[in-house]
Amino acid sequence: MDCFSETEGKRSHDPLYCNPGAPPATGFPVGFTDKLVVIIGAGPAGLATAALLGLAGVPYVLIERCNCIGSLWRHRTYDRLCLHLPKKFCELPLMPFPVDFPTYPTREQFLEYLESYATTFGIEPKFREAVISAEFNGDSWWVRTKGVTSLASGGEQPKLAGNVNMYRCKWLVVATGENAEPVVPEIEGSARFKGQLMHSSDYRSGEGYADKRVLVVGCGNSGMEVSLDLSNHNARASMVVRDKVHVLPREMLGRSTFGMSVWLLKWLHVQTVDRILLMMSRVIIGDTTRIGITRPRIGPMELKAVSGKTPVLDVGTIAKIKSGNIQVFPGMRRFHDQDVEFIDGRIESFDVVILATGYRSNVPYWLKDKDFFSEEDGFPKKSNEWKGKNGLYAAGFSKRGLLGVSMDAMNISEDIVQQWRDMRMEDVREIMSNRRATCPV
């Protein structure tokens, strides 16, 4: 028997390579599974981490509350959605996009890519399992899940039933991401509004909205594109721009704005890069202040670095606003029966109001750890931090898009694989030491 075989035999009754420990106070094993790593979330971050760990031979389980991978992209995005950045900045580790895909792959092409990625690396998530709690008991992480009988829609939560499953692991990777739950703000009078009120996660296409008065609340990338899509389908579209926001053209001089900014930042200070981007933006799309969109005082790249707030990449919405096809309103004050009152005193009637008010992390609802993740926003407390204590990791919370997802997955997998190999070598050294001690002189 070689040393590694003897090591595996030694640990055959302890798959976590540590003391079993008692289950935490939040529950007890019903359907019980031991794995070295539990990954929560089968979006791009969870898939990338699983692929890298699987190639290294680290035993893991990937848990997903929906019935598919990439559930946000499949169930909560509009039909016209494309990647906002060129595909070379959005690929997952070890697998580029197909060469025949366009520079900005469509929603369907991205989903096809994710499915192919999972197949290529043999990733088989545990679908329809929602995490109820996860906590560290001193020796290992205990993750409790329940079966999902009805998937979430809009701002509603999934319905749970069935037996409780319990997973015990040494390392826990939180890959539920920045956009786990839709944000539905409380707006005065919304309960009495007699028009249709919905979150953008339930919006698919502008078909069926022709001639309807539709107000989109929010001016991020989603709000801009939903407004554009509605206008393209002959809806009478309006958009609420409450906060200051940077809008940049998606491309400048035939190159992606993001790619250009990344290249410029290699040679120039961020504030110099911002001045170049804003100057070129003014030439290409004009002064957005004149159409009701005021820019922040801090430049787009510096603002992204200090706050994580991403500039909007325009794909045609600004031209629609300039032509009068999309109206811009300031912040909302309250709903009336058929109308919306704005903070400047104007009152307008709308048939439909779409809340493009974004998403939030749901980590604080189930993770019993107060040190690494913030209870306020569900993100790591320190910007770009991916490693906590006791084997806890965060994948996809860096606010750097799919590029950040890949970087997190590579950092996490390298860290876990190194620890795993060190543990195996410790056992080899222990076995060899025992052999020398028992060898006759």
Secondary structure, DSSP 8 states (H G I E B T S, - for coil): --HHHHHHHHTTT-TTSS------TT---SEEEE-SEEEE--SHHHHHHHHHHHHHT--EEEE-SSSSSSHHHHHSS-TT-B-SS-GGGT-BTTB---TTS-SS-BHHHHHHHHHHHHHHTT---B-SEEEEEEEE-SSSEEEEEEEEEE---TT---EEEEEEEEEEESEEEE---TTSEE-----TTGGG--SEEEEGGG---STT-TT-EEEEE--SHHHHHHHHHHHHTT-EEEEE--S---EEESEETTEEHHHHHHHHHTTS-HHHHHHHHHHHHHHHH--GGGGT----SS-HHHHHHHH----EEESSHHHHHHTTSEEEE--EEEE-SSEEEETTS-EEE-SEEEE---EE--HHHHB--SSSB-TTTSSBSSTT--B-STTEEE-S-SSSHHHHHHHHHHHHHHHHHHHHHHHHHHHHHHHHHHHHHHS--
